[in-house]
Amino acid sequence: MKRCIYVVDDEAEVTDTAVLIMRGMDSQWEVTGFKDPLEALAAVRAKAPDLILADQLMPQMQGSQLLEQVRAVSPKTIRIIMSAHAGLNKLTLITSAHQYIAKPFDTIELRRVIGRSFAAQGRLEDSDLQAVATSLRSIPSLPGTYDALLRELRNDRNATTNIARLVAQDPGLTAKVLQLANSPLFGQHYLIDSPIEAVMCLGTDMIAAVVLAQSLFHHYESVSAAAMDWRKVWSHCWHTAYLTQHVCREMKFTRIAGEEAFLAGLLHETGRFVLADNYPERFRAACQGAEKMASPLVPRLREVFRASPYQVAAYILELWGMPANAIGAIAAQDAPAADQANGFTLASVLYVADGIASRQAPPDAFALEEWDSAYLEAVGCLESIPEWEKFSTESKPDYSR
């Protein structure tokens, strides 16, 4: 099925060029250009597009104003802002857009952003979940520090030194990296006290995950939500990520799989933050329901939003182009047993690590989800749980600092 895309820019030459380029990118993209944002809005009302790409500075209406109205008319439409007069750090303040592109745009980057957005949309098969996820006002953009780090990773020459320099620029990030590098998990026999040593110990992929998680925490630390202590939630994410490494090593997973599990552990609660930020009243209602029924929070969130926070997290990470295995592991937390025929997978690692971490230091004041013992036995790890719990008790760093 063809994807419908609208391009809106008051400069006719820019619009015509963008339409021509995008039509040549993919034969399944049906691209239409508009010079007038009001005309584009009328077209949205007549036929909602899968994606709309709008310039920010237009005389009749700013792109952000247009996209805000598009969000109300067609909440499932993916919304992208482009601008030649504002840096990406300024564009990220526009909460009506899912993605941001600077002009003049690179065609490869444009194709990547649109393709990634469609891949994320395709993950949301349930119509209710589509409506919730794509109508979000605030989705954090991929942090600038993370983008800078990825650029360094593409340049192997002097990469370790440059990455260490980026880490050192943020005291909080430096503390987390050194804390992780000196944890019992890595068995170092001496104190690691410099970012460059920490980068060499942990590896660049794990450092990238830490940078991303720390940036997300900074983005959401001011969000207020009833009955939630976000620092406890983030401490829980760190604890979970830490345990995924131990479990992966015990189960003889590859290093790459371990790094993907670590990323999944750090980011698996992203959906909870996004829902609380965008829908505070509905999130509060879910918390009140969990408290009244003495139940875990996640089932109540599903009831209130008709969508899973894990699926919302997977949607965000898909938009960002994170590793597919990490995204799949998070998405599978709603029903890990559905995939038990494949044995002990990355989803199993996350399920176990999250369960142990939740029991030792709960992320919230609500009831805990019960272990699915039948699933744990089916994937062959039930007898290992006590040993992993003991490791966690004896060696877990205090990530609440």
TAHULIN-V767576 format. One record per residue. N is the residue number from 1. RES is the residue in one small letter. SS is DSSP state (@ for helix, = for strand, . for the rest). PSI is psi in radians with two decimals (* if undefined). OMEGA is omega in whole degrees, 0 to 359 (none if undefined). Layout:
((N:RES:SS:PSI:OMEGA) (N:RES:SS:PSI:OMEGA))
//
This chain:
((1:m:.:2.35:182) (2:k:.:2.56:177) (3:r:=:2.31:181) (4:c:=:2.15:182) (5:i:=:2.33:174) (6:y:=:2.36:175) (7:v:=:2.24:184) (8:v:=:2.06:178) (9:d:.:2.28:184) (10:d:.:-0.27:177) (11:e:.:1.94:186) (12:a:@:-0.72:182) (13:e:@:-0.72:179) (14:v:@:-0.80:181) (15:t:@:-0.85:182) (16:d:@:-0.70:180) (17:t:@:-0.79:181) (18:a:@:-0.75:179) (19:v:@:-0.78:181) (20:l:@:-0.78:180) (21:i:@:-0.80:185) (22:m:@:-0.59:176) (23:r:@:-0.58:180) (24:g:@:-0.23:181) (25:m:@:-0.67:185) (26:d:.:2.20:182) (27:s:.:-0.25:180) (28:q:.:0.09:178) (29:w:=:2.11:177) (30:e:=:1.78:190) (31:v:=:2.28:178) (32:t:=:2.37:181) (33:g:=:2.59:178) (34:f:=:2.33:176) (35:k:.:-0.34:184) (36:d:.:2.08:181) (37:p:@:-0.55:178) (38:l:@:-0.65:176) (39:e:@:-0.69:178) (40:a:@:-0.71:179) (41:l:@:-0.68:177) (42:a:@:-0.66:178) (43:a:@:-0.64:178) (44:v:@:-0.71:179) (45:r:@:-0.59:181) (46:a:@:-0.71:179) (47:k:.:1.87:183) (48:a:.:2.22:179) (49:p:.:2.85:174) (50:d:.:-0.54:183) (51:l:=:2.49:175) (52:i:=:2.35:181) (53:l:=:2.01:186) (54:a:=:2.43:173) (55:d:=:2.56:181) (56:q:.:-0.84:186) (57:l:.:1.80:177) (58:m:.:2.53:186) (59:p:.:-0.68:183) (60:q:.:-0.60:186) (61:m:.:2.34:177) (62:q:.:2.63:180) (63:g:@:-0.67:179) (64:s:@:-0.62:177) (65:q:@:-0.72:177) (66:l:@:-0.83:184) (67:l:@:-0.53:176) (68:e:@:-0.68:178) (69:q:@:-0.62:176) (70:v:@:-0.70:179) (71:r:@:-0.69:180) (72:a:@:-0.68:183) (73:v:@:-0.73:184) (74:s:.:1.42:185) (75:p:.:-0.32:181) (76:k:.:-0.15:181) (77:t:.:2.29:175) (78:i:=:2.33:188) (79:r:=:2.19:182) (80:i:=:2.30:177) (81:i:=:2.47:172) (82:m:=:2.56:180) (83:s:=:2.52:176) (84:a:.:-0.08:188) (85:h:.:0.13:178) (86:a:.:2.44:177) (87:g:.:2.87:181) (88:l:@:-0.53:179) (89:n:@:-0.53:176) (90:k:@:-0.65:181) (91:l:@:-0.53:182) (92:t:.:-0.21:176) (93:l:.:-0.22:179) (94:i:.:1.91:187) (95:t:.:-0.04:180) (96:s:.:-0.16:184) (97:a:.:2.58:174) (98:h:.:-0.60:185) (99:q:=:2.85:184) (100:y:=:2.38:179) (101:i:=:2.29:178) (102:a:=:2.50:176) (103:k:.:2.56:356) (104:p:.:2.37:186) (105:f:.:2.63:175) (106:d:.:2.26:184) (107:t:@:-0.63:179) (108:i:@:-0.73:179) (109:e:@:-0.71:179) (110:l:@:-0.81:179) (111:r:@:-0.70:181) (112:r:@:-0.80:182) (113:v:@:-0.79:181) (114:i:@:-0.78:179) (115:g:@:-0.72:178) (116:r:@:-0.69:180) (117:s:@:-0.73:178) (118:f:@:-0.62:178) (119:a:@:-0.69:178) (120:a:@:-0.75:179) (121:q:@:-0.68:180) (122:g:@:-0.45:179) (123:r:@:-0.47:184) (124:l:.:1.47:183) (125:e:.:-0.53:181) (126:d:.:2.26:185) (127:s:@:-0.61:178) (128:d:@:-0.74:179) (129:l:@:-0.65:176) (130:q:@:-0.81:183) (131:a:@:-0.74:179) (132:v:@:-0.87:187) (133:a:@:-0.78:185) (134:t:@:-0.23:177) (135:s:.:0.04:178) (136:l:.:2.29:178) (137:r:.:-0.65:187) (138:s:.:1.93:171) (139:i:.:2.08:182) (140:p:.:2.36:176) (141:s:.:2.82:178) (142:l:.:2.10:188) (143:p:.:2.53:181) (144:g:@:-0.66:179) (145:t:@:-0.67:180) (146:y:@:-0.73:177) (147:d:@:-0.76:180) (148:a:@:-0.68:180) (149:l:@:-0.73:179) (150:l:@:-0.63:177) (151:r:@:-0.67:178) (152:e:@:-0.63:180) (153:l:@:-0.53:179) (154:r:@:-0.27:179) (155:n:.:1.60:187) (156:d:.:-0.54:182) (157:r:.:2.14:180) (158:n:.:0.32:184) (159:a:@:-0.81:184) (160:t:@:-0.80:180) (161:t:@:-0.75:182) (162:n:@:-0.67:178) (163:i:@:-0.74:178) (164:a:@:-0.66:178) (165:r:@:-0.72:178) (166:l:@:-0.74:179) (167:v:@:-0.75:184) (168:a:@:-0.37:181) (169:q:.:-0.29:182) (170:d:.:1.86:182) (171:p:@:-0.71:180) (172:g:@:-0.70:179) (173:l:@:-0.72:178) (174:t:@:-0.77:181) (175:a:@:-0.77:180) (176:k:@:-0.74:181) (177:v:@:-0.79:179) (178:l:@:-0.67:179) (179:q:@:-0.76:180) (180:l:@:-0.77:182) (181:a:@:-0.54:181) (182:n:.:0.08:181) (183:s:.:2.75:178) (184:p:@:-0.37:182) (185:l:@:-0.60:185) (186:f:@:-0.11:170) (187:g:.:0.60:178) (188:q:.:2.52:182) (189:h:.:0.25:177) (190:y:.:2.84:182) (191:l:.:2.20:174) (192:i:.:2.03:186) (193:d:.:0.22:178) (194:s:.:2.55:179) (195:p:@:-0.65:183) (196:i:@:-0.66:176) (197:e:@:-0.67:180) (198:a:@:-0.72:178) (199:v:@:-0.74:180) (200:m:@:-0.60:180) (201:c:@:-0.82:188) (202:l:@:-0.58:185) (203:g:.:2.63:187) (204:t:@:-0.59:181) (205:d:@:-0.68:179) (206:m:@:-0.67:176) (207:i:@:-0.74:179) (208:a:@:-0.72:179) (209:a:@:-0.71:179) (210:v:@:-0.75:178) (211:v:@:-0.81:182) (212:l:@:-0.79:181) (213:a:@:-0.74:180) (214:q:@:-0.67:178) (215:s:@:-0.69:178) (216:l:@:-0.72:179) (217:f:@:-0.76:179) (218:h:@:-0.63:181) (219:h:@:-0.65:189) (220:y:@:-0.02:187) (221:e:.:-0.36:179) (222:s:.:-0.05:180) (223:v:.:2.26:178) (224:s:.:2.41:178) (225:a:.:2.39:181) (226:a:.:2.42:173) (227:a:.:0.27:181) (228:m:.:2.30:171) (229:d:.:1.77:187) (230:w:@:-0.51:178) (231:r:@:-0.62:176) (232:k:@:-0.68:180) (233:v:@:-0.78:180) (234:w:@:-0.64:176) (235:s:@:-0.69:177) (236:h:@:-0.71:179) (237:c:@:-0.75:177) (238:w:@:-0.76:179) (239:h:@:-0.79:179) (240:t:@:-0.82:180) (241:a:@:-0.73:179) (242:y:@:-0.79:181) (243:l:@:-0.56:179) (244:t:@:-0.61:180) (245:q:@:-0.77:180) (246:h:@:-0.79:181) (247:v:@:-0.75:179) (248:c:@:-0.70:180) (249:r:@:-0.71:179) (250:e:@:-0.60:182) (251:m:.:0.15:175) (252:k:.:0.67:174) (253:f:.:2.76:177) (254:t:.:2.84:179) (255:r:@:-0.70:180) (256:i:@:-0.76:179) (257:a:@:-0.68:178) (258:g:@:-0.70:179) (259:e:@:-0.66:177) (260:e:@:-0.64:177) (261:a:@:-0.69:179) (262:f:@:-0.79:178) (263:l:@:-0.77:179) (264:a:@:-0.71:179) (265:g:@:-0.72:180) (266:l:@:-0.58:190) (267:l:@:0.08:188) (268:h:.:-0.31:179) (269:e:.:0.18:181) (270:t:@:-0.67:181) (271:g:@:-0.62:179) (272:r:@:-0.75:179) (273:f:@:-0.77:183) (274:v:@:-0.74:180) (275:l:@:-0.73:180) (276:a:@:-0.62:181) (277:d:@:-0.69:185) (278:n:@:-0.56:185) (279:y:.:1.16:185) (280:p:@:-0.68:182) (281:e:@:-0.78:180) (282:r:@:-0.63:177) (283:f:@:-0.72:178) (284:r:@:-0.69:179) (285:a:@:-0.68:178) (286:a:@:-0.73:178) (287:c:@:-0.75:179) (288:q:@:-0.69:178) (289:g:@:-0.72:179) (290:a:@:-0.69:180) (291:e:@:-0.77:182) (292:k:@:-0.68:183) (293:m:@:-0.05:184) (294:a:.:0.85:184) (295:s:.:2.90:172) (296:p:.:2.79:183) (297:l:@:-0.69:188) (298:v:@:-0.78:178) (299:p:@:-0.61:179) (300:r:@:-0.61:175) (301:l:@:-0.68:178) (302:r:@:-0.71:181) (303:e:@:-0.81:185) (304:v:@:-0.75:184) (305:f:@:-0.19:187) (306:r:.:0.60:181) (307:a:.:2.62:182) (308:s:.:2.39:176) (309:p:@:-0.48:178) (310:y:@:-0.67:178) (311:q:@:-0.62:176) (312:v:@:-0.75:177) (313:a:@:-0.77:180) (314:a:@:-0.65:178) (315:y:@:-0.82:180) (316:i:@:-0.81:183) (317:l:@:-0.55:176) (318:e:@:-0.72:176) (319:l:@:-0.63:181) (320:w:@:-0.16:180) (321:g:.:0.57:178) (322:m:.:2.90:182) (323:p:.:2.37:184) (324:a:@:-0.64:181) (325:n:@:-0.67:178) (326:a:@:-0.75:179) (327:i:@:-0.79:180) (328:g:@:-0.66:180) (329:a:@:-0.72:179) (330:i:@:-0.81:181) (331:a:@:-0.55:184) (332:a:@:-0.14:184) (333:q:@:-0.32:176) (334:d:@:-0.61:182) (335:a:.:1.21:183) (336:p:@:-0.52:182) (337:a:@:-0.34:181) (338:a:@:-0.35:183) (339:d:@:0.32:187) (340:q:@:-0.32:179) (341:a:@:-0.39:180) (342:n:@:0.06:177) (343:g:.:-2.71:183) (344:f:.:1.88:185) (345:t:.:-3.06:176) (346:l:@:-0.61:177) (347:a:@:-0.64:178) (348:s:@:-0.75:179) (349:v:@:-0.85:181) (350:l:@:-0.72:180) (351:y:@:-0.81:181) (352:v:@:-0.83:182) (353:a:@:-0.75:178) (354:d:@:-0.72:180) (355:g:@:-0.78:179) (356:i:@:-0.81:181) (357:a:@:-0.69:181) (358:s:@:-0.61:181) (359:r:@:-0.52:181) (360:q:@:-0.54:178) (361:a:.:1.47:185) (362:p:.:2.43:180) (363:p:.:-0.27:180) (364:d:.:-3.13:185) (365:a:.:0.13:184) (366:f:.:2.98:180) (367:a:.:2.66:180) (368:l:.:2.61:172) (369:e:.:2.41:178) (370:e:.:2.54:175) (371:w:.:2.47:171) (372:d:.:1.48:185) (373:s:@:-0.62:179) (374:a:@:-0.70:178) (375:y:@:-0.80:181) (376:l:@:-0.66:178) (377:e:@:-0.68:182) (378:a:@:-0.59:181) (379:v:.:0.06:170) (380:g:.:0.50:181) (381:c:.:0.07:185) (382:l:@:-0.74:183) (383:e:@:-0.30:181) (384:s:@:-0.27:185) (385:i:@:-0.86:180) (386:p:@:-0.67:180) (387:e:@:-0.73:179) (388:w:@:-0.62:176) (389:e:@:-0.70:179) (390:k:@:-0.77:178) (391:f:@:-0.78:182) (392:s:@:-0.76:181) (393:t:@:-0.69:187) (394:e:@:-0.42:190) (395:s:@:-0.12:186) (396:k:.:2.18:173) (397:p:.:2.76:177) (398:d:.:1.70:183) (399:y:.:0.08:179) (400:s:.:-0.23:182) (401:r:.:*:none))
//
